[in-house]
Amino acid sequence: MSPKLWTKALPGEPDVELFRHRPELDAALAHFAVPGRTAVVMTMGALHDGHASLIRAARARVGAKGLVTVTVFVNPLQFGAGEDLDRYPRTLDADLKVAAAAGADIVFAPTAEEVYPGGEPGVRMTAGTLGERYEGASRPGHFDGMLTVVAKLLHLTRPDIAFFGEKDAQQLSLVRRMVRDLNFPVEIVGVPTVREGDGLALSSRNRYLSAQERDTALALSRALFAGRDAGLLAAGEGPAGSEEHELIRVASPAAVRSAARAVLDEAAGLEPPLVLDYLALVDPADFTEIPEGHAGEAVLAVAAEVGATRLIDNIRLWIGAAR
């Protein structure tokens, strides 16, 4: 970055600048000499290694001369009645350390009043039919609120590239659709899901889980991998192991769904039980169900509640003939 006109957020820590207000961010962006590209990683805080992987991907893409901004904002518009807005973890000091270690230059952590200065906005993004399926059906208005804040943060941070996690597959699809439909001058990059050693997808909400609830939650990733491996066996191939960063070709949508559902049905009898919201094998572009005979990319997605915690996960597959 160009010479600093502001104070480091964490004296003695790696360089990262914290801004809470738009004028400060504007001044920082104005003083950034642009020898390289700019990137943004949008988060709600409570950063973990999944977020760090997004920041590292952004740094690798823009290089040492580029600028990486991380936003930390718990967006009230994407929480519905009875959801966890008030108890969502807010850990800014720890977030700054994670962001700095992963290679961020700037952390923009505004208040709700800063992002929505007139209160709840009268004009907002609408997700359309894609936003009414699955997560949108279970959380009405969630995707409208998400797209509204993503659009605002894209305007405020002015990146060339924005990085989003593939774990939130429907969100990623909607952001790509918004950018395409509204001609936002930004490239959207998806980054693979990061998992614990036992397969649990990293999530800020994992910290809500008790030890017993976490054991039950492992059924989500087990179901996804069981579905994937059943599809491989239907194609006459062996199991693939635990990694899904590369698209794995499977043969039968029916075999995928059946094997995944069997694991989830069994988990419904655990204590505490897994309460399934949906299991879906969908087209990643529009989240419509994959029919038998489909050839192309697919997302096997699951959402469930364990105790008071709602969790989502997915893996990407290739169905049908080799690419």
JODA-V137601 format. One record per helix or strand of 2 or more residues. SS is the DSSP state (H for helix, E for strand). FROM is the first residue (numbers start at 1). TO is the last residue. If there is no record, write none. Layout:
# JODA-V137601
ss=SS from=FROM to=TO
ss=SS from=FROM to=TO
This chain:
# JODA-V137601
ss=E from=17 to=19
ss=H from=22 to=31
ss=E from=38 to=43
ss=H from=49 to=62
ss=E from=67 to=72
ss=H from=76 to=78
ss=H from=92 to=102
ss=E from=106 to=108
ss=H from=112 to=115
ss=H from=129 to=132
ss=H from=135 to=138
ss=H from=142 to=157
ss=E from=161 to=165
ss=H from=169 to=181
ss=E from=187 to=191
ss=H from=204 to=208
ss=H from=211 to=234
ss=E from=248 to=250
ss=H from=253 to=267
ss=E from=274 to=282
ss=E from=296 to=306
ss=E from=309 to=319
